[in-house]
Amino acid sequence: MNKKYATKAEINAAAHGRWREVLEACGIPSEILDKNHHPCPSCGGTDRFRFTDGSGTSRGSGVWICNQCKPDGGSPFDLLMEVCGYSFNEARDKVASLLGLAHGDLVDKAPKQLPPPAPVKDEERDLWKPIVPVPEYALKSMSFRNGFRKSDDLIFKSVFRDSSGAVLGGVARFKKSDGGKIDLPYTFCEHKKTGEKMWRWRCWDNPRPLYGLDSLSSDPSLPVLVVEGEKCKNAADAQGYNYAVLTWHGGCNNWDKSDWSAVVDRDVVLWPDCDSLRQKLTKKERQEGVDPESKPFLPRNEQGGMKAMLGIAEVLAKQNCRVWLVNIPAPGRWPHGFDIADAIADGGRIVNPSEVLSKMGAADWLVEYVPEAERPSENFPAPIQNMEPESEQLPESPEATGNQGGAGDIDDEYLSKLQKLKSDFGLVEGKDHGVNRKTGVTYTRKAMTVHFGKEVVDAWYEWGRAPVLTMYEINRLKKDYALIQAVKDEEAKEIMERYIYLDGSASIWDNTLWCVIPEKAARLAMTPDGFKTWISSPNRIVKRFDRLVFEPGRKLSDDYINIFRGMPLEPKFPIPKEDMPKTNQELYRLFPEIKPILNLINYLCNGDLQQVEYLLNWLAYPLQNLGSKLTTAVVMHGHIHGAGKSFFFEEIVKPMYGEYGATYGQEDLESNYTANRSGKMFGIFEEVYTNQQKYNKTGSQKHMITGKTMRIERKFQDAYEEANYMNCVFLSNESQPFKIEENDRRYFVVWPEKKLDEKLRDEVLDCVGNDGVRIFYSFLLCWNFYMTYGQQEAENEKGYEIIKLAEPVRFDPNTQPPMTSAKRNVISYGRYAWQTFYYEWSSGGIKDLPFCCCITDDLWLVYKEWCRQNGEREMGKTKFLQHISEKMPRARRRWRSVTKDGETSNQNWIFKTPGWKPEEGLSEAESLGNDVLKFRSAGWVYRGAEVI
């Protein structure tokens, strides 16, 4: 049988993670669902309610908590029942309807799109209306029973009455599981829709009634004593003071929500709680482990209890009341929160309330905040009856008694010890032991007596308001205190600043060594105790592993660790940089000190102005544009030893990069670990390949030159991707340093033809010794990026000559290097046999063999004969024809030729030369036939056939 209604579990599953919008759509105000503290919409407690929405595995469950009426937390259904007055079935049906789950439609489909929250109306937010005064028939059922509280948790109950004595409701104080207290209002309510009437744990509508209106109206001649909280009012009433004692419900932040209109033209004495709140720690101070007790106290007029009484004084003064304020001492003098009930329970050791109320113990500074208030010497009411005549002389001023509000001499030692116990200590759950709530250290009652004295300890145990801590909470206190102490330690501070955990890995960043280190290395550096402190500390710096980056020239947020820290050299300009010339010819004249270095570059490039210009552009661009990646690399090779290749790049260029430059050998490229490439902008590769590796390592080398990122592998550490900003130079004394492909666009190849002249070498060394590297670095920072020289074909040994361009060409990271004669030679070294054959055939290098269209089988025969004559290893026919088809289009075509023997017509697979077109006036078949005959007539085809 189908269910008529969706179950609670089904609704929770459908609303998981969406409870906030669900509750808003049901009429719960959105402003109280932001996970911050707010006045409770159920009991009215100020800053007691918080919509947490769960945490951990219960995140998104819609739960909430009120420290006053729901300390153990409530479900979203409870919130709807409390705020909107729904029964459970009504709350269930409302949510199910919004989610599209009514009538058991728990299906796997997506939850229904919620409508926008409806405007919140008073009727929806509060369907239960308190009835005041309470009807007499309802008084019999006024039980103060709470389904969430045990009956033995009830500490006391207070019944509110109006001026005629009729009951308005009540407030009950319950004991919480943590040893604290909670005051809950209890009213008789009527449901606005159904008319149902019952007792509810609901607060009165604003303005709320005062507690003590019946005693206020019983004798209009009595002075009024205003205290904070139902407990204080009950305690004062029990002493039989001849006062009409009044208070309000909801604590110091809710005094203005009560109706004070009944207090008119009366003598009023205000007794505020003696609060001792301190200024709050800033976020930075919390991270630094600053002791909260080291912060100064808030001014007395900003303390909660005093602030409330000053507000009440201002209201009552405007209602023609004569107002005095009990002279409460400065914050910190009495225990925090010390009130009249504490004074009564204490037996007068700290202050005797009877003396305070009979000795003109009024504050003289009340008029600073409420000018309408009475001065202490003017008509202070002293209504205590049957008091003995005063035997002591009254103090001449408040300072004479230490500003203690007429309390007389106080045992300072007793007071300070009791205050310390109340503020710093709690009880251990299930034991007769005390615990320091700052350090987590536990004491037996005997040990506490030794420390504080029996009288103080007995008074503290009888106080009954000490919080109760579980062993879990105590152990956490010990741990937190140890961490706070560690943070204050200078060595620990250094550890916290030096090491950063890289979240998502087992690696640690060392700010001193400026590198990533494994956990084992950190343990050795910090010692076991130091490492334990660091790894457990909430002040440990944690950053995501993927936020470890190498980004030269970029400013990043504090969330990142940028390996780049800046270039090592400071430039030295002969004139301000902005005044530097825009032509490089003029720039040379401004830096005469580096002429030997420029002569060395010219020497390495054999006086080729195009090569010199390209090399200077290549060197200058990444220095002026930090973080730029050139798509080309410099290859400087040759059989001449001592030409100055390594000398130039090692002694002059590499120092300009400092720690961001490196030299690599063969083992560095062969290794699987690439940590030595991390954080590099310039790399010199010296003789990195053996003859066997020159062909099989070109792929990784290409990626190193043009790849955007590279993978950094460290031994026993996590691998990661890092931006690739390394510009590469390859040096070799081999004629073929490695294979370079025919259509290469990556390599700028230079072949120094002579050994470095000793005189020039000495001049360069002198220049370097006289700060020449820094001056050359400054020169490159001023270089203008353009090419003024180019090439044109020429009938000489190189096959080209250098010319001056009509218009300069802009140089950028993608500018292709010139095709030098050295590069042509390296390309020739790296050609396979079929590539060399095609190159020679297409360029007319094979004697008597025309470059024209031909039958594929004929070309194969010619290739075999060419390999025989040149001692080359031939490849298989299929592969050869496939490779040639990459250079020449291949198709099956008919061809026709006419000779003296007659007309021949056939159909074969034919290679056409690139861009081939039939001769004018001839058909395609006739033109192809002419080419086939011309190719065969050279004789190569027949010689190849004879070999076969």
N, C-alpha and C positions, 0 to 999 in steps of 0.2 A: 504494500500500500504506500502511495506517495505521501511524503511529509507535507504538512500544511505550512510549516514555518521552517526557515533556515535555523540551524543550531548556532549556539554561541561560538563553537569551534570553527564552523564554516564561515561565519562572519569575520572572525579574527583572521582567518587565512586570507579572505578576499580583501580585507582592509589593511593588511600588514604593510607598513611603510607609508600608508596614506591616511593615518588616523587624524592628522592635523586638519586636512581639508574636509574629512568626514565630520569632525566635530564643529568646524566652522559652518558647514552646511546645515548642521542641526541647531545652530543658534548660539554656540559657545563663542564669546568674543575672541577675535583673532589676536588681540593684543596680549592676552594672558597665555597664549600657546607658543611663545617664542623662547621657551626653555630658561627664562629668567625668573627671578622671584617677584611675586605680585601679591596683593591682598587676596586672601582666599575667597572665591565666590560663594563658598558654602558657609564657612564659620565667620568670615570677616577678618580673620587674623592678618595683620599687616606683614607683608614680606614673608609670609609663611608658606605660600602656595607656589609650586613649580611644576610645570608640565615637562617631564623628563623624556618621554617617548621611549624609555628603555635604554639599555646599553648592552654591549657585548652580543651574546646570542639572542637577547630579547629586544634588540634595537628595532624600532619601528612598531612596538606593541601598543603605543598610546597610553602608557601608564603615567601616573602623576602622584604627587606627594604633597601633603600639607603637614608641617611640623606641629600644628595645633589639633586638627581634627582627623588627619589620616597619616600619622607618622610612618606607618608600615606600607603606605602606598595603596593606590586604588586603580581599578581598571577604567577604561573609557566609558563603560556602561555605568559605573559608579558615578562618574563625573556628570553624565547626562541625568541620572536619577537625582543627584544632589542639587545641581544648578537649575535644571529645567523642570524638576518635579515629576519626571516620568516614573512609572513603575518599570520593573525590568522588562516585562513583555512589551511595553510601549517603546522603551529605548531600543530593544532588539528589533522590533518591526520598523522603527524609523530608520535605523542604519541599514537594515536589509533592503528596504525600499530604495534607499539612495544608491546602494551597490547593485541593484537589480537581482537580488537573491530572494525575493519574496516567494512564498509558496514552494520552498524547497528547491529552488532552481540553482543548486550548487553545481555548476557545470564547469568544465575546463576552459570556458570562454573567458576573454579578458573582462575585468570588472567594468561596470558601467561608468561612463564619464560623469563625474559629479557636477551638479549644477553649481553656479556661483553661490557663495554663502548668502543666505537670506538676511535682510536687515534684522539686527537683534532687537527684540521687543521685550519690555519689562515682563509681559505675561509669559513669554517663552522662557525667559531667564529665571524667573522665580514664580512658579505656579503655587507654591505653598506660602500663604500669607499668615504671619503671626497674628493671633487674636489677643488684644490687650484691652482691658484686663482679662485674665483667664476666667472662663465660666466656672461657677462653683462645682458643677457636676464633674468637671475635668480634674479637679484638684486631687480626687481620690486615686487617679491613675498617674499622678506625677511621681514616677518611680526613679527617675534619673538612671535608668538602665541603658547601657550602651552595648550593642552587639559586638563591637570591636574591642571592648574592654572587659576585663574580669571585674567581678563585684568587689574583690578585695583591693583593686587598684584605685578605688575611689578614696581620695584623701579628705575632701570636704565638699560641701555643697552650699551655695548661697542663693537665697530666695529674694528676688527683686519684687518690691511692692510700690504702689503709688502713694500719694499723700493721704489717701483714705485707708490704706492698709491692704488694698486689693492686690492679689498676686499678679505680677506681670510676666513671670517666667523665672528662670534661674540660670546659674552657672555652676558647673561641676568641675572640680580639679581631679585629674587622674594622674597616676604615676606611669611613666613610660618605661619601656623595657631597658633603656639605657640609663635609668636612674633619674632622668629629667622629669619635667611636669608639663601638663597641657591643660588649659582651661577651655571648656566647651560650653557655649550657650545652649539653653534648653527652653524651647518655647512651644506653646500650644498653637497649631496652625490649621488653616482650612485650605483645601485644594480649590483653586479658583474655577476649575472646569467641572470637577466631579462633585464638589461640595463636601468631600470626605474631610473629617476632622480628627487630628491625632497629634500626639506629642512628637516633636521632631528636634533633632540636633541642628537647629537653625538659629541664626542671629536675628535680632529685631531689625526692622527697617530703620533707616536713618530718618530723623535723629533718634538715637537710642536712649532708653531711660537710664537715669542714674541709679546707683545702688545706695539706698539710704534715704529715699524720699519720705518714707514714713516717719523716721526720726527727725527729719528736717521740719516737718509740719507739726510734730507733736508739741514743740515748745518754741515759738518764734523768737523768744528772748535768748535762746542758747546760741553761743558762737558756733561756727561751723569749722570742722576740721576736715580738710580734703587730703586724702592719702592716695597712693597709687596701687590699685589692685584689690580684689575681693579679700585676699588673705590679710592685708593690712587693715582693712575696715573691720573684719571680724575680730582681729587681735585687739584693736583699739576699743571696740565695743565691750570685749570681755574684761577690760581693765576698769570699766565703770567710769571713765572720764566723763565729766559733765559737758560733753560736746555732742553736737549733731554731726556724726561722722559720715562723710560722703566719699564715693569713688565712682569710677566709670569702668566700662568693660572694654578690653581690647589692647591694653598696654599703652605705653607712652605715645605711640604714633597714632592713636585713635581717639584722643581726648576730644578733638573737634567734631567727632561724629555723634557726640552725645548732646542731649538737650539740657543746657544750663539755665534755662529761663526761670526755673523755680527758685534760684538763689538770688534774691533781690533784697537790697537794703539790710545786709547781715554783716556781722563781724566774721571774717574768714581767715583761718590760719592754714597755710599750705605746707605740707611736709613731703618734699620730693624724695625719691630714692637717691642715695648717694652713689651715682654711677662714676666709674673710673675708666672710661674707654680711652684708648690711645689712638693716635693717628694711624691709619692703615699703611701697611708696607706697599711700596710700589712694586711693579713686576720685576724691575731690576734688583731691588733690595731682596725680594724673595729668592731670586736666582743666586744672589751672593750669600744667602744664608744669614741675613741680618736678623738678630733676635727681636721679635715683636715687642718685647718688654723694654727695649732700648729706645723706642719711639716716645716722644713727649705726649702727655695727656692732652686731650681736647680741652678747649676752654670750658669753664663750668656752664656757661650759657648754651653750649652746643652738646652737652651731655643729655642723653635722652630724657631722663626723669626731670631734670631741671628745665629743659626746653619746654616740656609739656606744662609744667607748673607756671612758667612765665606766660605762656599763652592763656592759661586759665585765669591768671591774675589780671591780664589785660581785659578779658571778657567780663569778669565779675566787677572790676572797677568801673566799667561803663554801665553796670547795672546797679550803681549806687552802693556797692559793697565796700567795706573797709577791709583792705587786704594786707596781711603780713606773711612773711616767708620765714620758716624755721632756718636758722643760720647753719646750713650744712657746710662742713669744711671743704677745702679745695680737693679736687679729684686726687685719689691716691692716699688720702689721710685715713679714711675708713675703708673697710673691705668693699670691693665692687658690688653694687646693688644693695648695700646695707640700707634697710628701711625700718620703719617703726616696729614692725613685727619682729625683726631681728633684734632690735634694741630691747624689746620686751622679753623675748626668749633668752637673750644673753644675760638677763638679770641685772642690767645696768652697768656691766663692767666697762663697756666702751662709752655709752652715753645713757643717762637716766631720762627716759621720756617724760616722767613727771616733772623733773627739774626743768627740762627744756620748755615745757608748756606753762611753767609758772614763773619763770625768771626773766621775762622779757628777752628770751633767746631768739630774737628776730634778726634777720640779715639786714644790714644797713645799706646794701647796694641794690636792693630790689627796685628802688626809685630810678636807678640808671636805665632800666629796661621798661618799667611801668611807672611813669611819673605820677599817675593817679593813686599809687599804692601808699600805705601809711608808713611813716618812719618808725623805727623800732622803739623809740622812747615815747611815742604818742599812743596812749590808750591800748597797749598790748593786752589782749584779754587773758586773764588768769583764772579760769573757772574750776580749777582743781579744788575739790571740797575737802575739808577736814585735814588740810596740810598743816604740819607744825610750822611755827614761825621760823623764818630763815635765820640761821645762826651764823652763816658765813657772809662776809662782805661781798657784795656783787662786784664783778670786775668792772674796771673803769672803761674798758674798751674790749671789743672782740679779740684783739691781739693779746690781751692779758691772759686769755685762756687758750691761746693757740688757735683762735678762730674755730672753736669746737662747738659753737651753738649753745653755750650755757651748760655744757656738760661737766664742767669742773675739771680737775686734774685727771688725766687718763694714764693708765699703765701702758706706756709706749711699747715696752717689750712684749707684753701680752697682746696688745693690739696688732703689732707688726707680725708676730708669729701666727696669730689666728687668721689674719688677712692672707698670709702666704699659704697656709693650709687650704683656705677656701678657694684661692685663685689658682694654685698650682697642683693640688693633690686631688685624687679620686680614690674610690674603693675598688678592690680587686673582686671580681664576681666570684661568689661562692666562698670567700675567705674573709677573715677579719684583718685584712692587711690594707695598707695604703699604698698608693702608687703616685710617683711624680709624673704629672701629665706632660712634662716637657722632655724628660730624659727616659721615662719608662722604667726607672728603678723602683723596685717594690720594697716596702718596709713592713715589718711586723708592728703590731700595736706597741709592743715593748720598745722597739727601736725608735718609733716615732715619739714615745714618751721621753726617751733619752735626749732626743734632738730638740723637742719643742716644749716639754714639760707636761705633766699629767693634766693640769687644769685646762690647758689649751687643747690638748688632744681630746679630752673628754667633751669639751664644748663643741669641738668639730664633729665628733661622732654623733652627738645629740642634735646637731644642726639639721641633719636629715636631708640635705639638698646636694650632697656630694655626688658627682656622676659615678656610675658603675662601669668599669672597663673590663672587657673580656681579655683572655690571654692573647688572643689574636691581635687585638688593638694594642696591648702592651708591647708585644714583640715588634709591631710596626712602629711604635713610638721609639723603641730602642734603636731600630734600624735608621729611622729618619734623623734621630738626634746624632747618631754616629756620622751620618752623611753631612749634616750641618756642621759638625765640628771639623770634619775633613775639609769642607769647603773653606773654612777659615784658616786652615793650615797653608802656609806659603808654598810648601812643596806640592800640596794637592792643587792649589790654584794654578801652579805652573803646569801640572799634568793636564788639568781641564783645558787650559789655553793651548797646549801643545798638540794634543791628540784629538782627532775627529773621527767618529765612527762613520763608515760609509754604509748606510743602510741598504740592505739587499745583497750584502756580500760578507765575506769573512776578512775583509781588509780594513786597514786604518790609515788615515792620512796623518803624516807627521809634519807639523808646521815648522819645526826646527830644521829637520833634514830636507824638508820640502819635497817629499816623495811618498809614495804608497809603500807601507810596510805590512808584513803579515802579522797576525795576532801573536804568534810566538815571539817575534822580535819585540813587540810592544810589551809583552809580559817580562821579557828579560830587561828591558829598559826601565820599566816602572817598579820592579820587584813585585812579588805576589800580593802583598798588602796594598800597594799602590794601585795595581791593576784591579783588584777587587773593589777598591773605593771608586775608581774611575768608572768601571762598568756598571756599578750600582747607583751611581749618582744621578739625580734628576737634572743636575746642571751640566752633565756631559753633552757636548755638542754632537749632534747627529745631522748628517746631510745625506741625501740620496746618492747612491753610487753613480747614477747616470748624470749627476751634476758635477762630477769631476771632469773638467774640460781643459783643453788647450786652445785658447782663443786670443792670439796676439792682437793688441790694439783695441780690444773691446772691453767696455765697462759692464760688468755683470752685477746682479744683485747679490746680497749676502747668502742667498740659497746655494750659490755656486762656489766651487773652488777652481779658480783659474790658475793653471800651472805657470802661465806667463806672468812675469813680474816686471818686465821692462828691459830695454836694451842696455848693455853694460857701459857703452861709451857715451860721453857727452860731446856733441859736435862742437867744432871750433871754426867759426865763420870769419873770414877777413872783413866782411861788411855785413850789415843786417840781412838776414835770409830773404826778407821780402824785397830787398833791392838787388837781388842777384840777377845777372843778365839772362835773357830768354834764348840766347844762342850758345851752343856748347863751345864754339870757337873762342868766344869772349870769356867763357868760364875757365878755360885752360890757363889764361893769363893771370887769373886771381889766385891760383894755387901753384905757384912755382916750386914749392917745397916738395911736391910729389912727382916732379918730372921723372925721377928714376923709376918710380912704380909704373907710370904711364909708358915709359920706354920699354919696361919689361913686358907689358901687355902687347905692345907693338912687336917686340922681339918674338914672343910666343906665337903671334898671329902672322909671322913672316912678312910684316909690313902691309898686309891686306887690310885696307881701310874699312871695307865692309865688315870683315870679321871683328876688327877692333871695336867698331861702333856697336855691332850687335852684342858683343861680350859686355861692354860697359852698360848698355841698356839692361841686359839680363841681370847684371850685378846690382844695379841701382833700384830696379823696380820693387823688389820685396823689401828693401830697406825704407823706401819712401812710403810704401803701402803695406804696413804691417798686417800680416795675416793673409797676404795674397799668395796664391799658388800658381806658379808658372807652369804651363803645359809642355815645357821643353826642358831638356837637360843638356849640360855641356859635356862633351866627350873630348878629352885631350889625350892623344896617344902618339906613339911613334917609337921607332927603334933607337932614337938618340937618347942615351942616358945623360942626365945632368942638364937637360934643356931648361929646367926651372919650373916645371909643371907643379910638382908638389910644393916647392918653395913658395910659389905665388899663392896658392890656395890655402896652404897650411899656415904660413907665417903672416899673411896679409889679410886674406878674406875671412878665414875662420875666426880670428880674434874679434872681429866686429860683431859676431853673434854671441860670443861668450858661452854660457852654458847651453845655448840653443843651437850650437854647432857641434858636429861630431865627425870622427873619421871611422870608417868601417873597413873591415877586411873580408876575406873569403869566408871565414868561419861565422861572421855575423849574418851573412845572407843565407848560409846553410842551416843555421840554428832555427829551431821551432819557436824559440823565445825572442820576442821583439821588444822587450822593455826598453832597450837602449835606443829605440827610435821614438820613444814617447817624448813629447815636448821639444821637438827639434824643428828648426826652420832652415837649416843648411846641413847637408851631408856630403862628405867626400868619400868616394868608394875607390879604394886602391887595389888594383889587380884582383878583382873579386871572383873571376871565373877561371877554371881550368879549361883545357881544350875540349873535354867531354861535356862541360856545362855551358859552353857558349851558345848552344842551340836550345837546350831544354829549360833554361831559366828566364827566357825573355818575357814570359807572361807575367810573372810576379814583378819583374823589373818595370814593365809598362805600367802596371797598377801603381807602383810606388811613385811614378812620375806624374801620372794624370788622375789617380784615384782621389775621390773626395775625402774618404776616411781610410783608416788602416786599423787592423786588429792588433791590440797590444796584449801579448801573452807574457805573464810573469811566472816564474817557477813557484808552484804551490800557492798561487793566488788566482783570483778570479780574472778572467779575460774580459776585455771591454773594447768598444769602438771609440776611436779618438780621431778628431779632425786632422787631416793630413795637410800640413803646411810646409813640408820639407822640400826644398829645391836642391836637386842632386847634381853633383859633378863626378864624372867617372874618369879616372886616370889609369893609364896603362902604357907599358913599353912594348906591347904586342902590335903587330901590324893589323891584326883583327882582334880588338878587345872583346867583342861579342857580335852576334849576328844582327845586322840592321836590314830591315826589309826594303824592297825597291821603292815603295811609295810612302816611306816613313815621313812623319811630320813631328817627331818628338826630339830628335837629336841634332844638336849643333856640334859638328865634328871639326876639330882643329888638329893639324899635324905640324908641330914645331920641327923645323928642318935643320936647326943648328944647336949645338951645345951652347949653354949660357956663357957669355963672355965674362971673364973674371972681373974685369973692370966694372962692368955693369952690375955684377953681383955685389961688389963692395959698395957701390953707390946706393943700391937698394937697401943693403944692411944698415948703412949710415942713416938713410932716410927713416927706416923703421925704428932705429934707436932714438931718433929725434922726434918722436911722436907722430911718425909718418902714417901709422895705421889710423889714428884718430883724424888726421887731416884728410886722408883718402876717404874715410867714412863721411866726413863733412862734404867733400867734393861730390860723392855719389848722392847725398841728400839734396844736392842742388842740380843734379843732372836733368836735362830736358829730354823727354822721351820721343824721339823721332829718328828715322833712318834717312840719311841723305845720300847713301851710296847703294848701287845695285849692280847687276850683271848683264852682260850681253854676250852672245855667242861669238867665238873668235877661233881662228885656226892657229891655235898654239897648243902647248903641251897640256894645259888645263882644260882647254875647250871653251874658255870664257875669259872675259876681261872686265875689270871693275870700272864703272862709270859713275859720274855724278848725276843724281836724279834731278829732273826738272823741278819737281815739287817734293818736299820732304814727306815721308810716310810715317804716320803715327805708330808708335810701338805700344803694344799692350800684352797682357799675359798669353794671348793666343797667337801672337805674331809668329809665323812659321820661320824656322831658321833657313839661311841660304844653303843652296846645294853646293858645298865646297868640293874641290877635287879629292880631298881626304875622305869625305863622306861617300863619294862615288866608288873610291877604292874599297872601302869597308863593305859597301853594298855588293860589289863584285865578289869579294871574298865569301860572302854569305850566300851567293846564288847556288841553287841546285843545278844539276847538269841540264835539265830541260829548260830552266830559266836562262842559263848562259847561251844555250843553243838558240833560243828564240831571240834573245837580245842581239846576238851577233847576226842572225839571219835578218831581223827587222832593220838593223842599222847598216846593212850591206857589208858586214864583216866576214861573210863566208864567200870565198872566191868563186866566181862564175855561177852563184846560186841567186836568182832573182827573188825579190820579196813580192810575191803575187799570189793570186788564188791558186789552189792546188787540190788534188784529191787527197783525202786523209791518209789512205794507204801509202801514197807516194811520199808524203811528208814523213811518215814513220820509217820508210826505207832510207830516206835521206838522214834522218836522226841517227839511225843505227850506224851508217857509214861515218857520220861526224864523230860519234862516240869512239869508233874504232881508231880513227885518225888522231884524236886528241887524248886518248887514254882515259876517257870518262866512263864511269859505270852507268850503263843504260838501265832504264826502268821498263816495266811491262808496257805493252802496247795500249791497253785500256786506260791505264793511269796517264800515260803520256798524252793521248788524244784528249782526255778529259781536261788536263792542265792547259793544253794549247787552246781548247775551246773557251777558256776563261779570257784569253787574249784576242781570239778571232772567232767570229760567229760561224757555227757549223750547221749545215743544212743539206738535205738530199736534193740535188738539183740535176736537171738534164743539161748536157753540154754537147756541142757539135763542132767538128773541125773539118776543114777541107784541105787535103794534101794532094801530092801528085799521084798518090796511090788511090785517091778517091775520097769520098765523104765518109766521116766516122761520126756516129751519134750514140752516146751512152748516157746512163743515169748512175751517179755515184754520190757518196758523201763528200762534200767539198768544204774546205776552209776558205772563207772570204777575208781579204785584208780589211782592217777597220776603215769604214767610210767608202768601201768599193762601190763603183757605179759602172754600168755597161758603157762601152765605148760609143761615141756618137755615131749613129747610123747603123749600129749593130744591135741584134737582140741579145738578151741575157745569155742564152745558150751559146751563141756565137762568141760573145766576149769571154765567157768562161772557158770555151774550147781553146781560144787563143792563149789564155793564161796557162791552162793545163799543158799544152804543147810546149810553151816557152819554159815552164818549170821542168818538164821531162827532158827537154833538149840540152839542159845543162850537164847531163851525164851522171849526176849524183844518184838519181833513181836507179839507173842500171847497175852502177857499182854496188849500191846497197843490195840490189836483188842478187847479184853475183855472190855477195858475202853470205846471204841466206842459203 
